[in-house]
Amino acid sequence: MQYWMKNSSSVEAPYTRDDWKSERGKLWPTVNLPRSKRPSARRGDRMFWHAIGSAAWLGDGPFFALGEVTSDEPFLSDHPQWPWALEVTILAEVPLLSRAPRLGDVGIELRSLRRQSYIRMSDEQGHLAERLLLNAA
């Protein structure tokens, strides 16, 4: 099992409310990723959602959801900008971004996610992130 941190939304549509579900609704069971390269996440991997734009008003970017990849491998979707997709099952969510763990809590710098839409986490980071998120949820 591998751990991944992915950006949720974009700089054009940042998270602006603490109660993210009132702004966005529920998370989709499919995660779309950019066309730049085929994702290497596979069934059983864990994925965290980072709220883009929230660092502007919370100081450090929170990650607010945890999911498990249920696709055997990435597949192509019809989305022009984010054609690669993975099916996921949501395992836990923190309803308020202000109560969610932060990227810095697990040793991830916000700028590393500015250059990529998702990054692989170390096992140590992943285990810590999972524990922090489940405690906050």
N, C-alpha and C positions, 0 to 999 in steps of 0.2 A: 504494500500500500504506500502511495505517495501522497503528499499534501501540497495543495495549490492555493494561492491567494489570487483572486481575480477582481478586477475593477467592475463595479456595478454602475451602469449609466455612462455618461460622457461629460466632458467639460462644457459642452453645449447645453446639457440638461442635468446640472449638478443636484445633489441632495441639498435641500434647503430647510427641511423641517425635522425636528427631533423625532416626531412620530412618523417614521418613514412610510408606514403602510397607508396612512391617510393621504400621503402624497403620491405613492406609487402603486398601492394595491399589493396583492400577494405575489410572492416570487413564482416565476414560471418553472415548470418541470424540465425546461430545456435551457441550456446555457449556450449562447452563441459567442464565437471567438473569431478574431480577425483572419483575413485571408493570407497574411504574411507567411505563416507556416502551419503545417498540420499539427494540431495539439497532440501531446503524447500522453495525456491523461487516459486512464482505462477504468474499467469496471472495478469498483471497490475503493478507488482513490477518494480522498476527502478534499472538498473545495470550500473555501471561505469567501464571502462577499465583502468587499471593501466599498464604502460609500463615497464615491467621487464628490468632491466639493465640500464635504463636511469638515475637513481640516480647517477651512477658512473661518469657521465659527466655533469649532471645538478644540483647535490647537494641534491635534494629531489625528490622523485618519482612523476612524473606527471601522472594525469589521464586525458585521452584525448577523451573519447567518452562516450555517454550516450545512453542507449537503454531501451526499455520497453519489459518486458517478455510477449509473446503472447501465450505460451503453458499453458494449463490448469494445468498441473503438469509436473515434470521432466519425461523423457522417456529414455530408454536404447538405445544406439547407438552401432555401431560395433567397435568403437575405443577401443583398448586394455588398454590404460593407462587412458583415460578420457571417461569412458563409459556413464556417465550421461549427458543428453543434455537438453537444453531449446531452444525454438525458440524465437527470439527477433526481434524487429523492431528498427533500429538505428534512434535515434531522433536528435542527434547532434554530431559533431566531431570537434576537434581543429586540423587543418592541420599541425601545427608545435608544437612539444613537448615543445620547449622553451617558448611557449606562453600559454601552458596549465596550469591550476591550479595544485597545489601540494598537496600531501597527508597531509602534515603539515598544510596547509591552512584550513583543515576541522578537524584537531585534530586526524589524524590517523598516527601512527608511522609505518615507513617502516618495522620494524622488525615484526610487527603483521601480515603482509602479507607474510613474509618469512616462517612462520610456517604453513600457510594455503593458499590455492589457492583463496579463497574468504572469505569475512567476512560480517556480517550484520552490517549496520551502524545505528546510532540512527536517529530518525526523524529530529532532529536538524542538524546533520551532512549531511544528505541526502538533505534537503532543501538548505543548504548553498552550498553544492557541485553542485547541479543542477543550482543554480543561477550563481555561478562562471564559470561553464563550458559553460553555454549558453551565458554569457557575452564574454567569450574568443573565442567562436565559431563565 
